[in-house]
């Protein structure tokens, strides 16, 4: 194999990778072995047709696509080891030459990590917000604790009110026809949570258990399902259960139930300290963000769009995992909120740019200040991870590859740079 690198504008590069004719023929033969059982040639049993006969009957390029799909990822990953560029995007692949008896040539267009020209990065006049715990914040925290200890009481002698927790069956219709994903059974819905589109929840207020209700709504114009965009819909809804929360009294007994303290006053003081600690951490993070914003404003960098696109996809994947951990599929989230994948990605783009800019300037500061990451720093990070995953430190060390250790060192250097600029 051979690799040629051509640098393009705006921190893009084109890698031209050439695979020998012999290696390409091996990939074709592998594709033949994989597919020969699916092909029929008169006079031969399936799976026993010679490759030459298949190529003669179906064309010489019959196995080219499978062979290319087999060889491209392997060749690309192999040549990355020989490439000095720091690639920060998925490759855009284009096949240049694919012909029997000749070398296989393809290009990979990639984004390259941009250089950062640092401006001023110390000595900014930025104030850190003073931390104070208000009575409203303390009471809100106490109310949350009461909510967690609340009992759920069934209600059978009245209709649905705002804030009630209900259980419903529903089926949706557009133009009198049920639509996909519009049906649910024993669905928990808190009235006023705005989990459903339009005025769905409000129309259940005043309805009784067992009563079937016709709820009329209109899907948003930006709705993810093309066939439902802007369409009026009717849902047949049956309220099956109504429940309310009964909060415990805020007294010494409550303090003893939820803490190690004997009195409400002691418990309140501890809650206040915890709020102050959280606010201090938030103020520190906000202060750090302001400092980094100021440094970004002084720096120069040209971020390629594919690098931003990759960051957005990673953020979208993280978002999907969080949604799923809450028991909701991404499709259901889009359906209930009226959000679309494109709109979500568009909303994430500014934050993606900010994350990239922050990382790049902190890496540049770490380099400019000769910030060193020691083996002890890495060991401390591994110990922290072992505690998080409840694993033995030595066992975790065995599982971490050298490449992953290098990534950890980079992350630690960025954290040290952040500490440096804040100080």
FENCORCOR-V316907 format. One line per field, one symbol per residue. ss: DSSP state (@ for helix, = for strand, . for the rest). psi: psi as a letter, one per 30 degrees, with the letter a starting at -180 (. if undefined). burial: 1 if it has 9 or more other ideal C-beta (glycine too) atoms within 8 Angstrom, else 0. A space follows every 50 residues. Layout:
ss->???
psi->???
burial->???
This chain:
ss->.======....========.@@@@@@@@@@@@@@@@@@............ @@@@@@@@.....@@@@@@@@@@@@@@@@@......=....======... ...=========....=.................@@@@@@@@@@@@@@.. ====..........==========..==============.......... .@@@.......=======.......@@@...===============.... .@@@@@@@.....@@@@@@@@@@@@@@@@@@@@@@@@@@@@@@@@@@@.= ....@@@@@@@@@@@@@@@@@@@@@....@@@@@@@@...@@@@@@@@@@ @@@@@@@@@@@@@@@@@@......@@@@@@@@@@@@@@@...@@@@@@@. .@@@@@@@@@@@@@@@@@@@@@.
psi->llkkkjkalhhllkkjkkkleeeeeeeeeeeeeeffffkkkkfklkfgkk eeeeeeefkfgegeeeeefefeeeeeeeffffkfkjkhlkkjkkkekjkk fllkklljklkkklkkjkbkglgkikkkkkkkjleeeeeeeeeeeeefgk kjkkkfgllklkfljlklklkkkkhgkklkggkkkhkkkkkffhfllbge eeffkfklkfkkkjkklkklfgkfjeffkgkklkkjkkjekkllkjklkj aeeeeeefaglfleeeeeeeeeeeeeeeeeeeeeeeeeeeeeeeeefflk kjkkefeeeeeeeeeeeeeeeeeefggkleeeeeeefglleeeeeeefee eeeeeeeeeeeeeeeeeeghkkjleeeeeeeeeeeeeeghlkeeeeeefk leeeeeeeeeeeeeeeeeeeee.
burial->10101000001111111110101110111111001100101001010010 10111000000011011101110011011000101011101010100100 00111111111111010100100000000000100011001110111011 01001000010001111111111100001001000010111000011001 10111010000010101011001010011010111111110111101100 00011101001001011101110111001100110111011101110110 10110111111110110011001100000101111101110011100110 01101111111111110000101000110011101100000010110001 00001001110111011101110
